[in-house]
Amino acid sequence: MRLRKFLFAAALSVALPAIAGVGSVSPAHAESTVNIGLPFQLSPRYFDPTETANGTYFAILYAVHDALVRLDDQGARPSLAESVTSNADLTEITYRLRPGLTFHNGDPLTADDVRFSLEHYSGTSADAFKSRIAAIETPDELTVVVRLHSPWPDYAALSGTTASAFGWIVPKAYYEKLGAEGFMNAPVGLGPFMVEKIDPGREVVLKRFDNYHGRKPLVDRIVMRTATDGAQSLAQVNTGELDVAYNMLGELGVAASKMDGVTLYENPTYTTFFLKFFDAADPDSPWSRKEVRQAVNLLLDREAISMIETNGASPATQSIVPSKLPYAVELPVSKPDLEQARKLLAEAGYPDGFDGGKLVPIAPYWRMAEAVAAMLDAAGIKVEIQKMERAVFYQKLADKEMTGVCLCADGTMGNASTRLGRHVYSKGVHNYAPVPEFDALYEAQLVEIDEAKRAEMLAELQRKVYDMAYDAPIFNLALPAAIGPRVKNAAFLVPGNAYIAPVELLELK
């Protein structure tokens, strides 16, 4: 039978908005090149889908690689697979590959490449896949069968969105020949663009892959550059050196909106910024006290932070699950209340505040961290901002090497279960403070195939996380990007995604 709507559609029941500035598709311009400034250092790790640890990787993956099922402007659709089917109890998923597909180096795509990629996957939710997949079989060169130990409702949400990169495929023989490090520096994929040149950490030049099976790219080349200095990036958009620059935060967004020929696009992402309390499981730490965490939620002026960062475009939230994801529940957002925050700190035994240790922000949100630190300081909570490059930040986060407080961000897609599973479930990649009650509820909903019952369980879990002040969500990011006058379609077309996608629709005038 056809794979039930339960699998892929339920994970992606998000209306696709009309994006201003998106033009009609037209033939590619001769020798056209788009220059994009990335708001993070261009680490070689971002070129290997099998190691995908967070949403940042997809800024690269959508250009160079492709997946069995890929989320694009038309929803989650089979891409490298021409069909996806399942058995009656949803424990056997069969992918039938499109015939005749080749990697950028000319190697044909076969079921062995798919099996290797799935078995080699070590990125986000890898443990979940490994524990729930009984076998991966390849009955012929174009067929892959994934057998699960039992029904798993989140399989589609994790393998058909940017909640993980399970299902994004690399060439087995080439990968094994070069090894992981070699592949990162000379990547080969199945995506609409192939790597022409890499200057590690600084720049990558991508060339249109004429044998791409999907919609043909509308430009010849894309140059992606590390561009972490927002002011410099905006100046380069204004002079034409860059065509797109991200993170036009604060006054940069105001300046971009006033430049002739430059468009400021406030991309409504599903990226939630929040404070994570790394030491909440340590009974000797102030962060272990519920009253302290509640106080922090009352010290945060979320609307002021949104105004500082995105001129008020990012809506305040007190949940790490964006309201547009399936199974999300609306939760009230606290207004700033310094007096009540001080009372809670006094109840916890800290009437004059305390030393909160490090505040580690995701790059390059240093100014947001400064605003948060000032708000905590109003009640005597002292934190020291510690900056680090984004790839290092995520590596230390995953390795559980952080202490103090994190100004974190999560933009992965999927649903409430996949988002909560990363942070509040004890086996989650970013969980630092296990709560047995959370685990029991999370594990029960993981195997519940009755939609209504599962929705009730996830709603209860979200309310419990909220009531415990487990974290301190701030806002859902509307990421401001400056788009230069040459661009006809900047292709911010995947709802909730922070970066340009699908890249093949990027178009110049």
N, C-alpha and C positions, 0 to 999 in steps of 0.2 A: 504494500500500500504506500501511498505518498506520505512523506514525513508529516506528521500532524501539525496543524497550526500551533498546537501546544508547544512544539519545540522551538521554532524560530520566530514566528509571528508574536507569540506571547512575550518573548524577550525584547521585542522591538516595537511595541505598540505606541510609537511616538509619531505625532503628526509632523510631516515635513513642511517647514515654513517656506514661504516665498522669500528669497534673499534679494534685497535691493542690489542693483548693479549687475545682476547675472544676465548675460546676453545670450543670444541664440548661438548655436553651434555653427561654425563656419570653417572653411579649409585653413590649415595652418599657414602662417606667414613664412616666407622663404627665409631660412637662416635666422629665425627669431629666437631670442634668448631672454629669459626672465631671471632677474636677480632678486633673491630672497634673503633677507637678514634674519637669522634665527636668534632667539633670545637666550640661548644656552650654548655652551661650548660643544662643538661638533665631535663628540667622542666616537671612536671607531665602534664601540659597543652598539650604537644605535643602528648599525647595518646588519646585525644578526638577529633575525626574528626569533630564533630558538632561545634567546636569552632575554627577551622583552620583559622588563621589570615594571614599566609604568607607561602612561599615555604619551610621554615625550617621544618614545621610539616611533610612534606612528607618523610623526612629521617626515620621517625618512621611509618607513615601510610602505606607505601608500605610493611612493614614487618608484622604488626599486623592486619591491616584492609583490606577491599576490597570494591569495588564500583560497582554500576550498570553498568557503562561504565568506563573502566580504560585504561589509556595511558601506553603502554608498548613498548617493542622492536619491535612489529609488528604494531604499531599505536594505535589509539583509537578503542577499541573493547568491545563489550558486555562482561561482566565478571560475576557478580551475575545475570544479566539478560541474558537469552538465546536468546532473540530477542528484538529489539526496532523498533517500527513502528509509523507512524504518519498519520493523516488525510490529505486531499488534501491541505488545507491552512496552515498547520503546526501549528495549535493551539491546537492540542491534541496529546500528546506523550504517547504511551502505552508501558510499560515495562512488559515483561513476564518473571518471575523469573525461574531460574533453580530449578527443584524439588529436594528434598532430601538434601538440604544444611543445615548445622548446624554451630552454633557459637562454639567457643572454649569450652564453658561450657555445650555443648550438646543441648541447646535450638535450635529448628528448625527455619530457616529463613522463615518469612511470610511477606505478603504484609503489615501487621500492623507495622512490624519493619521498613519497608521502609517508610511508611507514617509518622511514628513518627520521623524518622531521618531527613526527608525532612522538616517537619514542625518545628522541634526543631532546625534546623540549624541556627546558629547565627554568622558564620564566614564571610570571605571575600565575598562581593556581596550579603549578606543576604537580604539587603533592596531591591536590584534589583529583587531577586526572589519573595520576599513577595509582591511587588507592581505589578508584572506581572503575577503571578499565580492566576487564578480564583478559582481553586479547585484541590484537590488531592483525587482521589477516589480509592477504593479497591473493585472492583466487586466480587473478590474471593481471596483465600489465596495466589495465585501466580500471581496476576495481579494488576498492579498499573497504573493508568491513571492520567497524569498531564495535566490539562486544562489551557491554557493561555488566557488572555483577548484579545490578538491580536498577530499576528506573531511577533516573537522575534528572529532575526538572531543570536544573541549571546548566545542563550540557549545552543547550543552544545559546544561552546568554553568554557563556564563557567562550564558546568556539565560533560564534557568528557575529561578535561585536568587538569593540576595542577593550572589552573587559580582560582579555588576554590575547596572546598571539598564537595560541594553539590552533593549528590548521593553516598557518602561513608556512610556505614550503621552500626548502633549500635543496640544491642538487647533492645527492648523497655522495657520489664518487668524488666530485670536486671538493666538497666540504671535508671529507675524510683525507684527501690528499694534502690539503693546506692546513688542516687543523683549525680550531676555533679562532686563534689569534690571526692566523694567515687569512682566513675567510673575512674577518672584520675589515682588514686592510685591502682586500681585493674581492669585494662581494659580487656575487652573481645571483640574479633572481629571475623572476618571471613577470615583473611589473612593467608598466608603460615606459619606464626610463631605465637605461643601463648606465653604470658608472663609467665615465670616461677618464676621470682623474680625481685623485684624492690628495689633499694636503691635510694630513691628520690634525684634528683639533681646530682647523681654520676654515677649510673650504672643500666642497665637492662639486665637480662638474658632471651633470647628468645629460646623457644624449638620448633622444627619442629612440625607442625600440620599435622598429617598423613591423616586427612580427608579433607584436602584442595582440592577443586574441580579442580584447575588448574594444571599446571605443578608442579610436586612434588619437594620440596626443595632438594637441593643437599648437604646440610650440616645438621647436627643434631641440632647444637646450634649456636646462634650468641650472643656475648656479646658486647653491646654498652656502651662505657664509656665516660664521660665528659673528654675531653682532649684539653683544650684551650691553653696550653703551647706548641707551635709548636716545639720548640727545644727538649723538653722532649718527645713529641710524635714521632718525627723522631728517637730519640735514642731508643725508645721502638720498633719501626719497625725494626731497625737494630739488636736488640737483640732477636726479635721474640715474645716480649710481646704483640705487636700489629701486626695485619696483614694488616690493612689499616689505614692511617691517612690522614686527609684533611688539607687544608690550609698550604701547604709547600711553604710559601711565601718567595720571595727574596732569600737570601743566603741559606735558608733551601732547596729550590728547587735545587740549584746548588749542595749542599752537598748530597742530596738524589740521584741525577743523577750519583754521583761518587761512591756510595756504592755498593759493590758486592752483587748481588742477589736482590737488591731493584730496582723497576721500578718507575720512575716518570711519572705519566700520567697527562697531562695538559688537563683537561676536558673542552671542548668548550661549556660553559653553555649559557643560554639566560639571565643570570643575569647582569643587567645594574647597574653600580655604577654612582651616580650623586649627585650633590648638590641641595638640596631643600631649598628654602628661605621661612622660616616659617612666617616671618613678612612682606611679600610682599604686603599684603592687608592693612597694617597700613600706612596711608599717612605720618605719622611722622617718619617712619623708612627709613633709606637710602636704604634698600632692596626693597622698593616700586618703586624706580627709575629704569627705563629700562636701562639707561646708566650705572648704577652701575652693574646691572646683566650682561650686555654686557661686561663690563670691566672684571668681574670675568671670563667669558668664554675666554677672551684673556690672562688672567694671568695663566690659567691652562696649564701646559706642560703635555699633556695627555700621550705622548709617554714616557716621563721620569717617570711618575707615574706607567705606565705599566711595565717599566723596574725595578723599585724599588720593585713592588709587585710580579710580575710574570715573571721576566726576559724577558719582551717584548712580552709574549705570548698572552696578552689580547689586542684585537684591539681597537683603539681609536674610539669614537663615539660622536656625538652631538645630539643624540636622545635617549629617553628612550625606544623606540620601536626597538628591535633587527631586523636586516635586514631579518632574516629568518622567522619571523612571518608573517602570511598573512596580507596584506594591508600595510605593512611597505614601506616607501619611503626612498631613499637614500638622505642624507643631507650633505652638506660640513662640514668638521671639521676644526675649526679655529686653526691656528698656534699661538704659544705664541707671544705676541706683547706687551711688557711692555710700550713702548712709547705711543701707541694708547690707551692702558688701562688707562694710567694716564690722557690723554686728555679727555676721556669719564668721568672719575671721576671729573675732573675739570668742565666739562659742567654740571654735576649734582650738583655742589656746594661743592665737597669734594676734593680739589686739594691735600690735605695732607693725604687723607684717612680718616678713622673713626673707631670707636669701633663697631665691627660687632657682639658683644655678644658671645654666646656659639656656638661652633662647636661640634655637637653631632654625633659621628661616630657609625655605626653598629659594634658590637663586632665581631671579635677581630681585626678590621682594624685600629689599633692605629697608625701604622707607616704611612699609607696612609694619615690619618688625619694630622699628623705632616708635611708631604710633602705639602699638600694642604695649611695648615696654613702658611708655609714658603713662598709659592708662592703668597698668598694674602698679606702677610706682605711686600713683595717687593714694593707694591704700597701704603703702609700705612694702609691697612685694618687689624685691630687687632682682632683675635678671640681667645677664650679660649676653649681648648678641654675639653669636659666633657664626661667621660667614664661611661657606665652602662652595666649591663648584658643584653643579647639579648632579653630575654622574657620581661624584664622591658622596654627596648627600644621600642619594638613593641607595648606594652600596652599603653605607654605614647604617642606614635605616633598616635595610633588609637583614643585615648581619647582627642586628640588635645591639649595636655599639653606642647608641645615643643615650644621653642622660639629660635631665632637666625638662625642658618644654620644646616642642617642635611647632613651628609655624608651617604646617603641612598643607598639601593640596592633593586632591585625588580627582582625576577627570575620567576615570575608566567608565565605560558604558555598562550595559547589562541590565540589572534590576536591583531592587533593594537588597536581595540576598547576596548578590555578588559584591556589592559595595560594602555591606556590613561584614561580610566574610573576610575581607582584607584587614579589618581594624578591630572588631569587637570579638570575633571568634578566636579562641586560644591558638588555633592552628593557622591563623591568618598571617600573611607575610609581614604585615606591619603591626601585629598585636604585641603589646608590651605588658599588658595588665589583664591576665585571664580572669574571667568571672564565671564560675560554674553555672550559675543561673542562666547566663547568656548562652553558654555552650549547649545546655540541655534544650533550650528553645530553638536555637539555630540548627542543631542536628535533627531535631524533629521535623522542622519545616523542609529540610533538605530532601527528605524522601516522601514528603506528602504530595500526592499527585492530584488531590482534590483542590481546585483553584480557590474556592471560597475559604476552605479551612487553612490553606497555606497563607492566603492574604491576611486572615485573622492572626495567625502566628507571627507573621512579619510585622504587622501593626503593633502587636503586643511587645515585640522585641524592641522596636523603635521607641516606643513610649518608655520602656524600662531604661534604655540607654539615656534618654532625655532626663528622666527623673533622677538618675544617679549622677547627672552632670559628668558623664564618663569622659566627655571631651567638651570643647568650646567652639562650635562652628561659628563662622563669621559671615561669609557671603558666598553666593554662587557667582563665579567670575564672568563678567562680560568683558572679554579680552579685546582691548582696543588695538586695531591694526591700521597702519597708514598705508594706503594704496595709491601708487603713483599714476600719473595721467596716461601712461601707455597701456594700462591694464583695462581690458574690456570685461573680463570675468575672472575675479580672484578665486573663484571655486571654493568658497567656504560653504559647502553644500551638504556636509554630513551633520545633521542636527546634534548639537552638544559637543562636537569635536573641536578642539582648540586650534587645529592647524588646517592648512589647505588640503582638501580632499573632496572628491577624487581628483588627483593631480592631473590626470589626462584632460580635464575640462578647463584647466588654466589657460587663459587666452589673452592675447594682445589685440589692440585695435588695428 
